[in-house]
Amino acid sequence: MQITQAIVRTPCPEMIHGLTTANLGRPDYKKALRQHAHYVEVLKSCDLEVLVLPPDGNFPDSTFVEDTALLTPKGAVIARPGAPSRRGETRQIKRVLKNYFQNIESIKSPGTFDAGDILKVESHYYIGLSERTNQSGARQMIRVLNDFGYSASTIRLKNLLHLKSGVSYLDNNLLAVTGELIDHPLFEHFDQIKISASESYAANSLSINGFILIAAGYPETRQAFQKTGCPVIEIDLSEFRKIDGGLSCLSLRF
C-alpha cells in the first residue's frame, strides 16, 4: 500500500528526562535534533509529505508520536498510553488528526494501549500484550478494527517493551524478527529475517514505498535487508535509543 503522509514531532529539550530502561546515558539534545531532521528528510525522500509538529516540553517522550494513535485507511484510533506521564500527549494528536480523518475512535480506561504494540500485516493487525498495552486496551482495539473491516489478534510479550521492538513487516510476506519472536507460532507462515541479539535494535525497521529504513550501525541486518532487492536507508538514532525509542516510534504514517 502506498503511504503518502507522515506526522512527526520535533524533540523537546526535556527529552533528556524521557522514560528509559536502556542504561545508555542521557541523550545529547543537539545531536538528537540533527538526527531527527535527517529522519524527516529521509521520509521526504520516500515520497512522503511530512507534517512537523513543534516540540512539547510538557511531555519529554512526545517525539515518539507513533504510540499516540493507530492510523488505518478506514479511520484513526487514539491510544491511551500505558505510561501515565504520556497520556496527555493524545489531546493535541487528536486535534491534528481531525484534519485528516473523519472517523476517530479512542481507547478508554481501564484500557491502556501504545500503538508501538501493533503491527499491520496487510489487513490483519497483531497486538502485543505488554507492560504498556493491557487486555482491556487490546479488546477495545480489536472491536474497533473489526468495525473497520479488519482482523486482529493478540500476542503476549515476555521481554519486549513493544511488539514492534522485536518485529517489522517488510512486505511480500517477509518479517524481520528478533528475540522471543523468532520462530513464534503466530508467525510461522511468514518468511523471516532472523536478527541476532547483538543487532536486535535493528528489528524495528520500516518499509515505506519500496524503501527499507533501518537504524545505522547494524551491518548484518543491513546486508540481509539488501538481499530483498529494496534500497536500504540507514538513519543514526543513537540519542533516541537512549530513551527506548526506535525508528518507527518517531512518526505516524498513513
Accessible surface in RSA format (square Angstrom, percent):
REM  Atomic radii and reference values for relative SASA: ProtOr
REM  Chains: A
REM  Algorithm: Lee & Richards
REM  Probe-radius: 1.40
REM  Slices: 20
REM RES _ NUM      All-atoms   Total-Side   Main-Chain    Non-polar    All polar
REM                ABS   REL    ABS   REL    ABS   REL    ABS   REL    ABS   REL
RES MET A   1   153.03  79.3  78.33  51.8  74.70 177.9  77.14  65.6  75.89 100.5
RES GLN A   2   116.37  65.1  94.24  68.9  22.13  52.7  43.29  92.2  73.08  55.4
RES ILE A   3    26.02  14.8  25.84  19.3   0.18   0.4  25.84  18.6   0.18   0.5
RES THR A   4    72.57  51.6  69.66  70.6   2.91   6.9  53.81  72.3  18.76  28.4
RES GLN A   5    42.81  23.9  42.81  31.3   0.00   0.0   5.68  12.1  37.12  28.2
RES ALA A   6     1.02   0.9   0.00   0.0   1.02   2.3   0.00   0.0   1.02   2.7
RES ILE A   7     1.01   0.6   1.01   0.8   0.00   0.0   1.01   0.7   0.00   0.0
RES VAL A   8     0.00   0.0   0.00   0.0   0.00   0.0   0.00   0.0   0.00   0.0
RES ARG A   9     8.40   3.5   8.40   4.3   0.00   0.0   0.00   0.0   8.40   5.1
RES THR A  10    31.66  22.5  31.55  32.0   0.11   0.3  21.46  28.8  10.20  15.4
RES PRO A  11     0.21   0.1   0.00   0.0   0.21   0.7   0.21   0.2   0.00   0.0
RES CYS A  12     1.89   1.4   0.99   1.1   0.90   2.1   0.54   1.4   1.36   1.5
RES PRO A  13    71.10  51.8  67.32  61.4   3.77  13.7  67.80  56.0   3.30  20.5
RES GLU A  14    66.85  38.4  65.09  49.2   1.77   4.2  27.69  53.6  39.17  32.0
RES MET A  15     0.19   0.1   0.19   0.1   0.00   0.0   0.19   0.2   0.00   0.0
RES ILE A  16    49.90  28.4  43.11  32.1   6.79  16.4  43.11  31.0   6.79  18.4
RES HIS A  17   105.98  57.9  79.59  55.3  26.39  67.5  55.42  57.1  50.56  58.8
RES GLY A  18     8.22  10.1   0.00   N/A   8.22  10.1   0.22   0.6   8.00  17.9
RES LEU A  19    68.85  38.3  63.66  45.5   5.19  13.0  67.80  47.6   1.05   2.8
RES THR A  20    71.44  50.8  42.21  42.8  29.22  69.6  42.20  56.7  29.23  44.2
RES THR A  21   104.71  74.5  82.73  83.9  21.98  52.4  70.88  95.2  33.83  51.1
RES ALA A  22    30.99  28.5   7.32  11.3  23.68  53.9  17.29  24.3  13.71  36.3
RES ASN A  23   143.26  98.8 107.01 103.4  36.25  87.3  37.64  90.6 105.62 102.1
RES LEU A  24    86.15  48.0  62.93  45.0  23.21  58.4  69.67  48.9  16.48  44.3
RES GLY A  25    54.21  66.8   0.00   N/A  54.21  66.8  40.76 111.8  13.45  30.1
RES ARG A  26   157.16  66.0 136.82  69.7  20.34  48.4  53.16  72.7 103.99  63.0
RES PRO A  27     9.09   6.6   1.27   1.2   7.82  28.4   1.27   1.0   7.81  48.6
RES ASP A  28    72.43  50.7  64.15  63.8   8.29  19.6  24.10  56.7  48.33  48.2
RES TYR A  29    53.39  24.9  48.35  27.5   5.03  13.1  38.68  29.1  14.71  18.1
RES LYS A  30   153.48  74.9 151.25  92.8   2.23   5.3  94.43  85.0  59.05  62.9
RES LYS A  31    70.60  34.4  70.58  43.3   0.03   0.1  28.01  25.2  42.60  45.4
RES ALA A  32     0.00   0.0   0.00   0.0   0.00   0.0   0.00   0.0   0.00   0.0
RES LEU A  33    59.47  33.1  54.64  39.1   4.83  12.1  54.99  38.6   4.48  12.0
RES ARG A  34   153.36  64.4 142.71  72.7  10.65  25.4  76.06 104.0  77.30  46.8
RES GLN A  35    11.68   6.5   8.22   6.0   3.46   8.2  11.62  24.7   0.05   0.0
RES HIS A  36     5.63   3.1   5.58   3.9   0.04   0.1   0.70   0.7   4.93   5.7
RES ALA A  37    57.16  52.6  50.38  77.7   6.78  15.4  56.16  79.1   1.00   2.7
RES HIS A  38    86.38  47.2  81.93  56.9   4.45  11.4  56.62  58.4  29.76  34.6
RES TYR A  39     0.00   0.0   0.00   0.0   0.00   0.0   0.00   0.0   0.00   0.0
RES VAL A  40    10.54   6.9  10.54   9.5   0.00   0.0  10.54   9.2   0.00   0.0
RES GLU A  41    96.81  55.6  92.29  69.8   4.52  10.8  41.52  80.3  55.29  45.1
RES VAL A  42     9.17   6.0   7.68   6.9   1.50   3.6   9.13   7.9   0.04   0.1
RES LEU A  43     0.00   0.0   0.00   0.0   0.00   0.0   0.00   0.0   0.00   0.0
RES LYS A  44    99.67  48.6  86.18  52.9  13.49  32.1  43.38  39.0  56.29  60.0
RES SER A  45    66.78  56.4  40.28  53.8  26.50  61.1  50.44 107.4  16.34  22.9
RES CYS A  46     0.00   0.0   0.00   0.0   0.00   0.0   0.00   0.0   0.00   0.0
RES ASP A  47   102.89  72.1  80.19  79.8  22.70  53.7  25.10  59.1  77.79  77.6
RES LEU A  48     9.21   5.1   0.00   0.0   9.21  23.2   1.89   1.3   7.33  19.7
RES GLU A  49   120.41  69.1 111.16  84.1   9.25  22.0  44.70  86.5  75.71  61.8
RES VAL A  50    21.04  13.8   0.00   0.0  21.04  50.7   0.13   0.1  20.91  56.7
RES LEU A  51    64.32  35.8  60.39  43.2   3.93   9.9  63.50  44.6   0.82   2.2
RES VAL A  52    68.19  44.9  45.23  40.9  22.97  55.3  45.23  39.3  22.97  62.3
RES LEU A  53    11.42   6.4  11.27   8.1   0.16   0.4  11.42   8.0   0.00   0.0
RES PRO A  54    82.32  60.0  75.89  69.2   6.43  23.4  82.08  67.8   0.24   1.5
RES PRO A  55    65.83  48.0  46.71  42.6  19.12  69.5  46.76  38.6  19.07 118.5
RES ASP A  56    29.51  20.7  25.95  25.8   3.56   8.4   9.29  21.9  20.22  20.2
RES GLY A  57    37.04  45.7   0.00   N/A  37.04  45.7  14.93  41.0  22.10  49.5
RES ASN A  58   122.45  84.4  96.27  93.0  26.18  63.0  16.78  40.4 105.67 102.1
RES PHE A  59    33.19  16.6  32.97  20.4   0.22   0.6  33.19  20.1   0.00   0.0
RES PRO A  60    36.07  26.3  35.43  32.3   0.64   2.3  35.43  29.3   0.64   4.0
RES ASP A  61     8.10   5.7   7.74   7.7   0.36   0.8   0.92   2.2   7.19   7.2
RES SER A  62     3.66   3.1   2.49   3.3   1.17   2.7   2.14   4.6   1.51   2.1
RES THR A  63     1.55   1.1   0.72   0.7   0.83   2.0   0.72   1.0   0.83   1.3
RES PHE A  64     7.72   3.9   7.72   4.8   0.00   0.0   7.72   4.7   0.00   0.0
RES VAL A  65     0.85   0.6   0.83   0.7   0.02   0.0   0.85   0.7   0.00   0.0
RES GLU A  66     6.38   3.7   6.38   4.8   0.00   0.0   5.41  10.5   0.97   0.8
RES ASP A  67     3.40   2.4   3.40   3.4   0.00   0.0   0.00   0.0   3.40   3.4
RES THR A  68     1.14   0.8   1.14   1.2   0.00   0.0   1.14   1.5   0.00   0.0
RES ALA A  69     1.68   1.5   0.00   0.0   1.68   3.8   0.00   0.0   1.68   4.4
RES LEU A  70    17.93  10.0  16.79  12.0   1.15   2.9  17.60  12.4   0.33   0.9
RES LEU A  71    18.64  10.4   1.88   1.3  16.75  42.1   1.88   1.3  16.75  45.1
RES THR A  72     3.06   2.2   0.00   0.0   3.06   7.3   2.21   3.0   0.85   1.3
RES PRO A  73    83.39  60.8  40.90  37.3  42.49 154.5  53.48  44.2  29.91 185.9
RES LYS A  74   112.89  55.1  96.04  58.9  16.86  40.1  72.27  65.1  40.62  43.3
RES GLY A  75     2.13   2.6   0.00   N/A   2.13   2.6   1.86   5.1   0.27   0.6
RES ALA A  76     0.00   0.0   0.00   0.0   0.00   0.0   0.00   0.0   0.00   0.0
RES VAL A  77     0.03   0.0   0.00   0.0   0.03   0.1   0.00   0.0   0.03   0.1
RES ILE A  78     8.30   4.7   8.28   6.2   0.02   0.0   8.28   6.0   0.02   0.0
RES ALA A  79     4.94   4.5   0.64   1.0   4.30   9.8   0.64   0.9   4.30  11.4
RES ARG A  80    56.06  23.5  54.87  28.0   1.20   2.9  13.68  18.7  42.39  25.7
RES PRO A  81     0.71   0.5   0.71   0.6   0.00   0.0   0.71   0.6   0.00   0.0
RES GLY A  82    15.70  19.4   0.00   N/A  15.70  19.4   0.95   2.6  14.76  33.0
RES ALA A  83    11.97  11.0   7.94  12.3   4.02   9.2  11.97  16.9   0.00   0.0
RES PRO A  84   100.12  73.0  86.51  78.9  13.61  49.5  86.88  71.7  13.24  82.3
RES SER A  85    67.45  57.0  44.69  59.6  22.76  52.4  54.77 116.6  12.67  17.8
RES ARG A  86     7.59   3.2   7.59   3.9   0.00   0.0   2.19   3.0   5.40   3.3
RES ARG A  87    69.98  29.4  64.71  33.0   5.27  12.6  31.03  42.4  38.95  23.6
RES GLY A  88    13.83  17.1   0.00   N/A  13.83  17.1   5.18  14.2   8.66  19.4
RES GLU A  89    10.19   5.9   4.11   3.1   6.08  14.5   7.76  15.0   2.43   2.0
RES THR A  90    17.13  12.2  16.71  16.9   0.42   1.0   0.66   0.9  16.47  24.9
RES ARG A  91   156.86  65.9 149.40  76.2   7.45  17.7  65.27  89.2  91.58  55.5
RES GLN A  92    54.14  30.3  53.37  39.0   0.77   1.8  13.05  27.8  41.09  31.2
RES ILE A  93     2.49   1.4   2.49   1.9   0.00   0.0   2.49   1.8   0.00   0.0
RES LYS A  94    74.26  36.2  74.26  45.6   0.00   0.0  28.30  25.5  45.95  49.0
RES ARG A  95   145.59  61.1 137.17  69.9   8.42  20.1  65.30  89.2  80.29  48.7
RES VAL A  96    16.25  10.7  14.85  13.4   1.40   3.4  16.24  14.1   0.02   0.0
RES LEU A  97     0.16   0.1   0.16   0.1   0.00   0.0   0.16   0.1   0.00   0.0
RES LYS A  98   129.89  63.4 106.76  65.5  23.13  55.1  56.25  50.6  73.64  78.4
RES ASN A  99   125.08  86.3  88.17  85.2  36.91  88.9  24.51  59.0 100.57  97.2
RES TYR A 100    83.82  39.1  47.65  27.1  36.17  94.1  36.20  27.2  47.62  58.7
RES PHE A 101    26.35  13.2  17.83  11.0   8.52  22.2  21.60  13.1   4.75  13.6
RES GLN A 102   195.11 109.1 152.88 111.7  42.23 100.5  61.33 130.5 133.78 101.5
RES ASN A 103    61.57  42.5  55.52  53.7   6.05  14.6  22.61  54.4  38.95  37.6
RES ILE A 104    34.99  19.9   8.94   6.7  26.05  62.8   8.94   6.4  26.05  70.7
RES GLU A 105    70.84  40.7  68.46  51.8   2.38   5.7   8.19  15.8  62.65  51.1
RES SER A 106    32.14  27.2  23.29  31.1   8.85  20.4  18.44  39.3  13.70  19.2
RES ILE A 107     8.65   4.9   0.17   0.1   8.48  20.4   0.17   0.1   8.48  23.0
RES LYS A 108   132.38  64.6 129.18  79.3   3.20   7.6 105.81  95.2  26.57  28.3
RES SER A 109    76.20  64.4  51.07  68.2  25.13  57.9  27.04  57.6  49.16  68.9
RES PRO A 110   100.94  73.6  93.52  85.2   7.42  27.0  95.82  79.1   5.12  31.8
RES GLY A 111     0.00   0.0   0.00   N/A   0.00   0.0   0.00   0.0   0.00   0.0
RES THR A 112    17.73  12.6  17.73  18.0   0.00   0.0  13.86  18.6   3.86   5.8
RES PHE A 113     0.14   0.1   0.14   0.1   0.00   0.0   0.14   0.1   0.00   0.0
RES ASP A 114     0.27   0.2   0.27   0.3   0.00   0.0   0.00   0.0   0.27   0.3
RES ALA A 115     1.78   1.6   1.42   2.2   0.36   0.8   1.42   2.0   0.36   1.0
RES GLY A 116     1.91   2.4   0.00   N/A   1.91   2.4   1.91   5.2   0.00   0.0
RES ASP A 117     0.00   0.0   0.00   0.0   0.00   0.0   0.00   0.0   0.00   0.0
RES ILE A 118     1.87   1.1   0.80   0.6   1.06   2.6   0.80   0.6   1.06   2.9
RES LEU A 119     7.68   4.3   7.65   5.5   0.03   0.1   7.68   5.4   0.00   0.0
RES LYS A 120    67.48  32.9  54.79  33.6  12.69  30.2  37.36  33.6  30.12  32.1
RES VAL A 121    10.97   7.2   9.23   8.4   1.74   4.2   9.23   8.0   1.74   4.7
RES GLU A 122   106.46  61.1  97.29  73.6   9.17  21.8  53.72 103.9  52.74  43.1
RES SER A 123    67.54  57.1  65.14  86.9   2.40   5.5  32.05  68.3  35.48  49.7
RES HIS A 124    45.00  24.6  44.68  31.1   0.32   0.8  36.91  38.0   8.09   9.4
RES TYR A 125     0.33   0.2   0.33   0.2   0.00   0.0   0.33   0.2   0.00   0.0
RES TYR A 126    14.26   6.7  14.26   8.1   0.00   0.0   3.16   2.4  11.10  13.7
RES ILE A 127     0.00   0.0   0.00   0.0   0.00   0.0   0.00   0.0   0.00   0.0
RES GLY A 128     0.00   0.0   0.00   N/A   0.00   0.0   0.00   0.0   0.00   0.0
RES LEU A 129    10.73   6.0   8.60   6.2   2.13   5.3   9.64   6.8   1.09   2.9
RES SER A 130    22.78  19.2   0.17   0.2  22.61  52.1   8.58  18.3  14.19  19.9
RES GLU A 131   171.63  98.5 134.43 101.7  37.20  88.6  59.31 114.7 112.32  91.7
RES ARG A 132    34.75  14.6  34.75  17.7   0.00   0.0   2.50   3.4  32.24  19.5
RES THR A 133     1.28   0.9   0.00   0.0   1.28   3.0   0.00   0.0   1.28   1.9
RES ASN A 134    54.00  37.2  49.25  47.6   4.76  11.5  33.52  80.7  20.49  19.8
RES GLN A 135    80.58  45.1  78.51  57.4   2.06   4.9  37.52  79.9  43.05  32.7
RES SER A 136    21.64  18.3  18.30  24.4   3.34   7.7  10.89  23.2  10.75  15.1
RES GLY A 137     0.00   0.0   0.00   N/A   0.00   0.0   0.00   0.0   0.00   0.0
RES ALA A 138     0.39   0.4   0.39   0.6   0.00   0.0   0.39   0.5   0.00   0.0
RES ARG A 139   129.70  54.5 127.52  65.0   2.18   5.2  54.16  74.0  75.53  45.8
RES GLN A 140    25.25  14.1  24.32  17.8   0.93   2.2  13.22  28.1  12.03   9.1
RES MET A 141     0.37   0.2   0.37   0.2   0.00   0.0   0.37   0.3   0.00   0.0
RES ILE A 142    40.30  22.9  40.30  30.0   0.00   0.0  40.30  29.0   0.00   0.0
RES ARG A 143   141.22  59.3 138.48  70.6   2.74   6.5  68.76  94.0  72.46  43.9
RES VAL A 144    20.99  13.8  20.42  18.5   0.58   1.4  20.99  18.2   0.01   0.0
RES LEU A 145     0.00   0.0   0.00   0.0   0.00   0.0   0.00   0.0   0.00   0.0
RES ASN A 146    77.65  53.5  60.46  58.4  17.19  41.4  24.51  59.0  53.14  51.4
RES ASP A 147   125.51  87.9  89.09  88.7  36.43  86.1  27.75  65.3  97.77  97.5
RES PHE A 148    16.36   8.2   8.26   5.1   8.10  21.1  13.00   7.9   3.36   9.6
RES GLY A 149    60.21  74.2   0.00   N/A  60.21  74.2  29.94  82.2  30.27  67.8
RES TYR A 150    24.02  11.2  17.23   9.8   6.79  17.7  18.33  13.8   5.69   7.0
RES SER A 151    56.16  47.5  51.17  68.3   4.98  11.5  42.88  91.3  13.28  18.6
RES ALA A 152    19.90  18.3   0.00   0.0  19.90  45.3   0.00   0.0  19.90  52.7
RES SER A 153    33.73  28.5  29.62  39.5   4.11   9.5  32.01  68.2   1.72   2.4
RES THR A 154    48.29  34.3  33.48  33.9  14.81  35.3   6.75   9.1  41.54  62.8
RES ILE A 155     4.24   2.4   0.48   0.4   3.76   9.1   4.24   3.1   0.00   0.0
RES ARG A 156   150.81  63.3 133.78  68.2  17.03  40.6  61.93  84.6  88.88  53.9
RES LEU A 157    16.66   9.3   0.90   0.6  15.76  39.6   0.90   0.6  15.76  42.4
RES LYS A 158   176.05  85.9 138.88  85.2  37.17  88.5  88.11  79.3  87.95  93.7
RES ASN A 159   131.48  90.7  96.27  93.0  35.22  84.8  34.95  84.1  96.53  93.3
RES LEU A 160    36.37  20.3  24.87  17.8  11.49  28.9  26.92  18.9   9.45  25.4
RES LEU A 161    44.28  24.7  32.41  23.2  11.87  29.8  39.38  27.7   4.90  13.2
RES HIS A 162    10.58   5.8  10.58   7.4   0.00   0.0   6.16   6.3   4.42   5.1
RES LEU A 163     0.00   0.0   0.00   0.0   0.00   0.0   0.00   0.0   0.00   0.0
RES LYS A 164    28.66  14.0  28.51  17.5   0.14   0.3  12.80  11.5  15.86  16.9
RES SER A 165    39.09  33.0  27.22  36.3  11.87  27.4  19.68  41.9  19.41  27.2
RES GLY A 166     0.00   0.0   0.00   N/A   0.00   0.0   0.00   0.0   0.00   0.0
RES VAL A 167     0.00   0.0   0.00   0.0   0.00   0.0   0.00   0.0   0.00   0.0
RES SER A 168     4.30   3.6   3.25   4.3   1.05   2.4   3.33   7.1   0.97   1.4
RES TYR A 169    28.28  13.2  15.89   9.0  12.39  32.2  11.67   8.8  16.61  20.5
RES LEU A 170     7.67   4.3   0.00   0.0   7.67  19.3   0.00   0.0   7.67  20.6
RES ASP A 171    58.40  40.9  57.83  57.6   0.57   1.4  16.97  39.9  41.43  41.3
RES ASN A 172   132.34  91.3 105.29 101.8  27.05  65.1  38.62  93.0  93.72  90.6
RES ASN A 173    60.79  41.9  57.66  55.7   3.13   7.5  24.85  59.8  35.95  34.7
RES LEU A 174    29.69  16.5  29.69  21.2   0.00   0.0  29.69  20.8   0.00   0.0
RES LEU A 175     0.03   0.0   0.03   0.0   0.00   0.0   0.03   0.0   0.00   0.0
RES ALA A 176     0.00   0.0   0.00   0.0   0.00   0.0   0.00   0.0   0.00   0.0
RES VAL A 177     0.00   0.0   0.00   0.0   0.00   0.0   0.00   0.0   0.00   0.0
RES THR A 178     2.38   1.7   2.38   2.4   0.00   0.0   2.06   2.8   0.32   0.5
RES GLY A 179    48.93  60.3   0.00   N/A  48.93  60.3  38.06 104.5  10.87  24.3
RES GLU A 180    49.41  28.4  17.87  13.5  31.54  75.1  28.07  54.3  21.34  17.4
RES LEU A 181     0.78   0.4   0.78   0.6   0.00   0.0   0.78   0.5   0.00   0.0
RES ILE A 182    56.26  32.0  42.21  31.4  14.05  33.9  42.21  30.4  14.05  38.1
RES ASP A 183    91.91  64.4  70.69  70.4  21.22  50.2  30.95  72.8  60.97  60.8
RES HIS A 184    41.13  22.5  37.80  26.3   3.33   8.5  26.17  27.0  14.96  17.4
RES PRO A 185    96.12  70.1  86.80  79.1   9.31  33.9  89.31  73.7   6.81  42.3
RES LEU A 186    67.74  37.7  62.52  44.7   5.22  13.1  65.25  45.8   2.50   6.7
RES PHE A 187     0.00   0.0   0.00   0.0   0.00   0.0   0.00   0.0   0.00   0.0
RES GLU A 188   138.93  79.8 109.09  82.5  29.84  71.0  36.64  70.9 102.29  83.5
RES HIS A 189   112.48  61.5  87.92  61.1  24.56  62.8  78.73  81.1  33.75  39.3
RES PHE A 190    18.61   9.3   6.00   3.7  12.61  32.8   6.90   4.2  11.72  33.5
RES ASP A 191    88.51  62.0  83.42  83.0   5.09  12.0  21.95  51.7  66.56  66.4
RES GLN A 192    40.80  22.8  10.05   7.3  30.74  73.2   6.14  13.1  34.66  26.3
RES ILE A 193    25.13  14.3  21.48  16.0   3.65   8.8  25.13  18.1   0.00   0.0
RES LYS A 194   113.78  55.5  83.25  51.1  30.53  72.7  48.76  43.9  65.02  69.3
RES ILE A 195     5.16   2.9   1.07   0.8   4.09   9.9   4.48   3.2   0.69   1.9
RES SER A 196    49.48  41.8  34.18  45.6  15.30  35.2  45.07  96.0   4.40   6.2
RES ALA A 197    91.94  84.5  69.23 106.8  22.71  51.7  72.39 101.9  19.55  51.8
RES SER A 198    97.07  82.0  60.27  80.4  36.80  84.8  58.15 123.8  38.92  54.5
RES GLU A 199    13.79   7.9  13.70  10.4   0.09   0.2   6.82  13.2   6.96   5.7
RES SER A 200    42.04  35.5  40.56  54.1   1.48   3.4  14.21  30.3  27.83  39.0
RES TYR A 201    38.43  17.9  29.32  16.7   9.12  23.7  36.51  27.4   1.93   2.4
RES ALA A 202     0.00   0.0   0.00   0.0   0.00   0.0   0.00   0.0   0.00   0.0
RES ALA A 203     0.00   0.0   0.00   0.0   0.00   0.0   0.00   0.0   0.00   0.0
RES ASN A 204    10.00   6.9   9.19   8.9   0.81   2.0   6.15  14.8   3.85   3.7
RES SER A 205     4.69   4.0   0.00   0.0   4.69  10.8   0.00   0.0   4.69   6.6
RES LEU A 206    15.79   8.8  14.61  10.5   1.18   3.0  15.79  11.1   0.00   0.0
RES SER A 207    23.43  19.8   5.92   7.9  17.51  40.3   1.86   4.0  21.57  30.2
RES ILE A 208     0.46   0.3   0.44   0.3   0.02   0.0   0.46   0.3   0.00   0.0
RES ASN A 209    33.27  22.9   2.20   2.1  31.07  74.8  13.89  33.4  19.38  18.7
RES GLY A 210    42.95  53.0   0.00   N/A  42.95  53.0  34.42  94.5   8.53  19.1
RES PHE A 211    54.07  27.1  54.07  33.5   0.00   0.0  54.07  32.8   0.00   0.0
RES ILE A 212     1.25   0.7   1.25   0.9   0.00   0.0   1.25   0.9   0.00   0.0
RES LEU A 213     0.00   0.0   0.00   0.0   0.00   0.0   0.00   0.0   0.00   0.0
RES ILE A 214     0.06   0.0   0.06   0.0   0.00   0.0   0.06   0.0   0.00   0.0
RES ALA A 215     2.02   1.9   2.02   3.1   0.01   0.0   2.02   2.8   0.01   0.0
RES ALA A 216    39.93  36.7  25.38  39.2  14.55  33.1  25.49  35.9  14.45  38.3
RES GLY A 217    57.63  71.1   0.00   N/A  57.63  71.1  35.75  98.1  21.88  49.0
RES TYR A 218    23.71  11.1  23.63  13.4   0.07   0.2  15.05  11.3   8.65  10.7
RES PRO A 219    70.81  51.6  68.83  62.7   1.98   7.2  69.15  57.1   1.67  10.4
RES GLU A 220   110.63  63.5 102.08  77.2   8.56  20.4  43.45  84.0  67.19  54.9
RES THR A 221     4.79   3.4   1.88   1.9   2.91   6.9   2.89   3.9   1.89   2.9
RES ARG A 222    73.79  31.0  73.79  37.6   0.00   0.0  10.13  13.9  63.65  38.6
RES GLN A 223   108.39  60.6 108.27  79.1   0.12   0.3  16.75  35.6  91.64  69.5
RES ALA A 224    28.89  26.6  23.52  36.3   5.37  12.2  25.53  36.0   3.35   8.9
RES PHE A 225     0.00   0.0   0.00   0.0   0.00   0.0   0.00   0.0   0.00   0.0
RES GLN A 226    91.91  51.4  77.93  57.0  13.98  33.3  24.50  52.1  67.42  51.1
RES LYS A 227   169.46  82.7 131.68  80.8  37.78  89.9  84.97  76.5  84.49  90.0
RES THR A 228    52.47  37.3  14.89  15.1  37.58  89.6  24.79  33.3  27.68  41.8
RES GLY A 229    67.88  83.7   0.00   N/A  67.88  83.7  37.10 101.8  30.77  68.9
RES CYS A 230    38.52  29.1  31.60  35.2   6.93  16.3   2.34   5.9  36.19  39.0
RES PRO A 231    75.14  54.8  62.46  56.9  12.69  46.1  74.76  61.7   0.38   2.4
RES VAL A 232    31.06  20.4   0.34   0.3  30.72  74.0   0.34   0.3  30.72  83.3
RES ILE A 233    40.27  22.9  37.49  27.9   2.78   6.7  40.27  29.0   0.00   0.0
RES GLU A 234    60.81  34.9  45.13  34.1  15.68  37.3  13.08  25.3  47.73  39.0
RES ILE A 235     0.61   0.3   0.23   0.2   0.37   0.9   0.61   0.4   0.00   0.0
RES ASP A 236    63.83  44.7  60.72  60.4   3.11   7.3  25.81  60.7  38.02  37.9
RES LEU A 237     3.93   2.2   0.39   0.3   3.53   8.9   0.83   0.6   3.10   8.3
RES SER A 238    40.85  34.5  30.69  41.0  10.16  23.4  37.85  80.6   3.00   4.2
RES GLU A 239     3.20   1.8   3.20   2.4   0.00   0.0   0.00   0.0   3.20   2.6
RES PHE A 240     0.19   0.1   0.19   0.1   0.00   0.0   0.19   0.1   0.00   0.0
RES ARG A 241    94.28  39.6  93.31  47.6   0.97   2.3  11.95  16.3  82.33  49.9
RES LYS A 242    44.78  21.8  43.50  26.7   1.28   3.0  16.74  15.1  28.04  29.9
RES ILE A 243     5.40   3.1   2.59   1.9   2.81   6.8   2.59   1.9   2.81   7.6
RES ASP A 244    37.59  26.3  13.18  13.1  24.41  57.7  16.39  38.6  21.20  21.1
RES GLY A 245     1.21   1.5   0.00   N/A   1.21   1.5   1.21   3.3   0.00   0.0
RES GLY A 246     6.42   7.9   0.00   N/A   6.42   7.9   4.50  12.3   1.92   4.3
RES LEU A 247     0.90   0.5   0.11   0.1   0.79   2.0   0.11   0.1   0.79   2.1
RES SER A 248     1.47   1.2   1.47   2.0   0.00   0.0   0.51   1.1   0.96   1.3
RES CYS A 249    14.31  10.8  14.31  16.0   0.00   0.0   0.00   0.0  14.31  15.4
RES LEU A 250     0.00   0.0   0.00   0.0   0.00   0.0   0.00   0.0   0.00   0.0
RES SER A 251     0.00   0.0   0.00   0.0   0.00   0.0   0.00   0.0   0.00   0.0
RES LEU A 252     5.57   3.1   4.55   3.3   1.02   2.6   5.57   3.9   0.00   0.0
RES ARG A 253    44.27  18.6  25.62  13.1  18.65  44.4   2.36   3.2  41.92  25.4
RES PHE A 254    41.81  20.9  25.49  15.8  16.31  42.4  41.81  25.3   0.00   0.0
END  Absolute sums over single chains surface
CHAIN  1 A    11073.9       8657.5       2416.4       5725.7       5348.1
END  Absolute sums over all chains
TOTAL         11073.9       8657.5       2416.4       5725.7       5348.1
